[in-house]
């Protein structure tokens, strides 16, 4: 059965001067086109029919196709190219369609049929740049790649070859069969992806979608954080396909790496910035540990320093000072000084954002606290949202009716801000403004639908590769309510709609 995905228009026209074509006058141009772009799996038939974009009626003999692949045939009687690509012809190419002095181009992408026993798995990494419209990463790693240190790797992306270093990334996700990766680029050859505004990136993260068969939770969360305020530390993300060591590996979320370079992009000093990541729930701005309530031996418990000035890698002094201030100061002193210590908009919006997506695992843990010691207050950047939009970190279904105030269990700073009327009252009012502004229900659902439409064919392809391992994975194989991608997308959309209505009922 033919399977061709038409995902937009990619027609590039070049028109010459006035010239007669048969009985057509000099003003009657054709604009030769074949439609598209087209996406077809190896082994499936494809037909591309030439016509005039202007509506001019001409015969098939008046068109010439150039750049047709081996096996493609043009029938002038129907002005149609017919082609069934072989299992070694996965490639993205542009065919030229000539009509007199006019040239149109139609893009045709042939998708590698990885699951066919006769498939030829090696694709031309320089020419296989997209798959169903998504960028493709061709990553070759060292056999000894692990999570504790970088190892040499090669990346081909948009026909450019990068000699990089790579490592596995994550905590619990290190046990997934489909890993996440951090890619480290050399100073003289940084990563660029202009389509998604990635420019001169020193590190990027390929985040596994193994624990999210909607395939958009991570990306949607970062997008919502960025939408909340353009002055936030923006963490950009998009969806892409990974070929690992020459073979199809699946659909991923590409995310900016939070480090000193990202901080510098937002006006901070690269030489003076400290970046701490909250790695467990002891990162709670309290004097006591999260699990058992026992006193902390060190107020830096729960955090790892990820970046900082050379020679000060083990210095957590500024972080300890912040935690101690939040945990111990009286209300009057807290109200007077908190705005000089932290960027209040960042930390208040953290609560709005993380409670909206119900990121129970990211209210204290899975966050970045960023401090430029030379000037300015503490900043915040988000991280890790497999637990969001109606599922826990173990993919358990979660309701849409958890109250935002409930997140204070994970973050004493939230608790203090909400408890003081001078902060809590305007913050709750701004929550309502957010629901009617950047998080307006219709716009939010449209954004979700756009993401799902964009990744749909790639999500089904990934599901065919990883779906069975997802359903039988030890971390959540006790579940009996698994659904496929399309059902998960519908569930997630319904959850977002219900979440918005629940919150609007509180903050109207």
C-alpha positions, -999 to +999 in steps of 0.1 A: +000+000+000+014+034-009+024+056+019+034+092+009+034+120+035+028+155+022+039+179+048+041+213+031+053+230+000+089+233-009+089+247-044+118+267-055+112+286-088+135+303-112+120+322-141+137+337-171+127+365-194+097+368-217+095+339-241+067+324-262+056+288-254+035+275-282+004+297-285+009+311-250+017+349-250+047+363-232+027+370-200+015+335-197+040+317-174+037+282-162+055+279-129+063+242-133+056+223-101+052+187-089+038+196-055+054+182-024+075+178-006+069+140-006+079+114+020+078+078+010+092+046+026+117+025+007+097-001-012+065+020-014+054+035-048+055+072-054+039+093-082+048+129-089+028+147-116+040+179-132+017+208-138+017+246-141+013+265-108-003+293-128-030+269-142-017+271-177-026+239-196+003+223-214+012+188-225+035+164-207+059+165-236+066+202-227+081+192-193+115+177-186+125+162-153+162+163-142+179+145-114+156+115-113+169+086-093+177+051-107+145+033-114+122+063-118+103+066-150+086+096-166+054+091-186+049+121-209+013+111-216+003+117-180+031+141-171+038+117-142+070+102-127+065+068-111+091+053-088+093+026-062+126+032-043+147+002-035+158-007+001+192+010-005+178+043-018+170+062+014+179+098+006+165+133+004+168+149-030+154+178-052+142+170-087+142+198-113+111+203-135+118+223-166+093+241-188+111+263-214+133+287-194+114+281-162+126+257-135+107+243-106+120+219-079+102+193-059+117+177-028+114+140-024+125+122+008+128+085+009+127+071+044+149+042+055+128+010+060+148-001+091+123-029+100+125-048+066+147-079+070+162-071+035+169-035+043+203-019+036+208+000+069+236+023+059+223+056+046+242+085+030+245+108+061+254+138+039+222+135+019+198+119+044+193+153+062+157+151+071+131+124+078+094+133+075+105+170+077+125+166+109+163+171+111+184+139+113+214+134+135+239+108+124+259+100+155+288+076+157+300+069+192+329+052+209+321+015+220+330+025+255+305+054+258+291+058+293+276+084+316+307+093+337+330+109+310+330+122+275+344+099+247+352+107+211+323+108+186+314+120+152+282+138+142+269+145+107+241+170+107+229+190+077+258+175+057+283+190+081+307+166+099+316+175+135+343+158+155+329+159+190+328+142+223+297+125+237+285+108+268+253+092+280+231+114+301+206+109+329+200+092+362+172+067+362+171+070+324+206+055+321+189+022+324+166+028+295+174+008+263+170+041+244+196+064+260+199+102+262+232+118+250+251+150+257+271+162+228+301+185+233+314+205+203+349+219+198+354+257+203+361+262+166+332+242+153+300+249+173+266+234+165+241+253+144+205+246+135+191+279+121+156+266+116+152+262+154+174+292+164+203+271+177+234+291+170+270+285+180+261+259+207+289+244+226+267+216+240+233+201+232+214+173+247+195+145+228+167+136+253+152+101+250+115+099+244+115+063+257+094+073+288+069+095+268+049+080+240+033+114+233+068+124+223+063+161+231+062+165+269+097+177+272+096+200+242+062+214+252+073+222+287+104+242+276+082+260+251+058+270+278+086+283+301+099+304+272+065+318+264+058+328+300+083+357+298+109+365+271+133+377+299+136+342+313+167+321+305+152+306+273+159+269+269+152+261+233+141+226+220+128+208+190+122+173+177+147+154+156+155+118+144+187+100+155+207+074+135+231+059+159+262+041+146+247+039+112+212+026+120+178+042+128+175+048+165+144+069+170+127+102+177+144+125+202+139+160+218+169+182+211+175+206+241+200+234+248+225+225+274+223+247+305+258+259+312+279+290+314+275+297+277+238+298+280+242+321+310+265+344+290+239+345+262+215+361+288+239+388+300+258+370+327+296+367+331+309+334+318+339+338+342+319+344+374+288+323+370+280+293+393+255+267+380+240+242+404+216+214+394+191+200+419+195+163+416+172+150+443+144+162+465+167+174+493+171+205+471+141+219+489+153+252+505+148+236+539+172+227+568+159+191+567+160+163+542+129+155+521+124+118+527+129+115+564+129+150+578+163+145+594+186+176+596+209+181+567+246+177+574+252+203+546+228+228+532+241+220+497+227+185+499+205+177+469+226+198+445+256+192+422+277+220+409+277+217+371+298+248+362+318+275+378+351+294+378+382+272+376+396+264+409+363+268+427+346+236+416+339+224+452+329+258+465+292+259+473+293+290+496+268+311+476+243+283+473+245+275+510+239+312+518+208+313+497+193+281+512+201+293+547+184+326+540+152+311+527+151+285+554+159+306+585+151+343+581+120+359+596+091+371+575+101+408+577+137+402+566+127+377+540+102+402+525+127+430+525+157+411+510+144+382+488+141+405+458+178+415+460+189+379+463+168+362+435+152+373+404+117+373+417+100+370+383+121+338+376+113+322+409+076+331+410+072+320+374+089+288+383+059+280+406+033+291+380+050+271+352+058+239+371+024+237+387+006+243+354+023+213+338+021+195+372+058+188+371+059+172+406+095+160+399+107+194+389+094+217+416+127+215+436+146+187+420+154+188+382+161+226+383+191+248+377+200+276+401+223+301+384+243+328+401+265+354+385+287+363+415+299+396+399+265+411+399+228+404+399+205+380+417+200+342+413+183+330+382+164+298+374+163+275+344+141+244+340+151+208+333+135+173+328+098+170+323+091+133+317+069+138+348+044+163+335+011+167+316-007+138+332+021+113+339+046+106+367+083+099+361+073+062+360+046+070+334+018+065+359-014+084+349-020+115+371-051+137+375-055+172+363-068+185+396-038+189+419-038+223+436-007+245+428-002+252+465+005+216+470+039+219+454+052+236+485+062+201+497+091+202+473+101+238+476+101+260+507+108+291+487+074+286+470+059+281+505+073+314+518+064+335+488+028+322+488+024+327+526+032+364+526+004+385+513+027+411+497+040+382+474+013+356+474-017+378+465-002+394+434+013+361+424-020+343+424-035+372+405-008+368+379-015+331+376-050+341+363-035+366+339-012+339+326-041+316+319-058+343+299-025+354+283+004+332+273-013+301+285-047+308+269-064+275+264-071+278+226-036+289+218-021+263+240-041+235+224-032+248+190+005+247+199+001+211+211-017+201+179+010+217+158+037+197+176+018+164+173+011+170+136+048+177+130+061+146+147+032+122+140+048+100+113+081+099+131+064+090+164+047+060+148+080+050+133+097+052+168+068+033+184+074+005+159+110+002+171+106+008+209+069+002+217+073-034+230+103-025+252+084+005+265+054-017+275+077-043+292+103-021+308+109-031+344+104+005+357+067+005+348+058-030+336+032-032+364+010-010+343-020-025+324-032+007+308-007+012+279-019+029+248-002+038+215+011+072+204-022+084+189-042+075+220-015+090+243-016+122+223-053+124+227-050+116+265-024+144+269-045+169+250-075+161+271-054+164+303-041+199+292-077+210+285-089+197+319-059+212+337-066+246+323-102+245+332-094+234+368-069+262+373-091+288+357-117+278+383-092+287+410-077+319+395-105+334+375 
